[in-house]
Amino acid sequence: MAAVTQTPLIETRDLTLHFGGLRAVDGVDFSLQPGEIHALIGPNGAGKTTFVSLLSGRRLPQSGRVLMDGTDITALPAHARVRKGIAYTFQITSIFPRLSVFDNVALAAQTKGAQDLTARVRAALARVGLAGLEAQEAQTLSYGHQRLLELGMGLALGPRLLILDEPTQGLAASEIQGFMDLVRSLVPDTTVLLIEHNMKVVMDLATRITVLTFGRVLATGTPDQIRANAAVQEAYLGA
């Protein structure tokens, strides 16, 4: 009896985007399985942020395809992909600093067309540990809490795919463990794609890892497979 093959939540085929002579994303084939935590790593300039911008619709490719549940979404703009369940939090906090914590999350939830807005906002804030801070102005939060607020804004969208770009950047060591626990709690309902330079976070959190270099996939595998890959050691891990 043939094994049942699960349709990837996200798949790219020969995805390409060049900026002049720079091959930022150069023929990338990639798949993301439902319910996994998948890390995307590589040297600075490897094309990681450009690649996830293509997944989220913030940029459109020159060639290649992006599929979601097997359906071609290559031409869909970012707002349409949000409605399909793709949420992307940025490398630098993208909160609205003069709005309250509640209003920041409410704006995100409205993008999804939430029915019970207040309940959705409060649930998202409770999930990221910011319950009770609804009335506080966002710019008065600590940096770590601002990152959590941004994550709460992503969760308010009810995403099927949550893309996190350098989420632990600027967090204190004491905050990173709480972040990792939170991400683990999201699966399998939410699939997580993580760009992260902190290798301890990557190796502890990810179920699979893809390594990009010069806009191309160098390797994909489990953390143990990536640790043992000689090409990855030479190109990135350096150990």
Summary of the structure (lengths in Angstrom):
residues: 239
radius of gyration: 17.9
end to end distance: 43.4
largest distance: 59.6
contacts: 755
relative contact order: 0.18
helix: 37%
strand: 26%
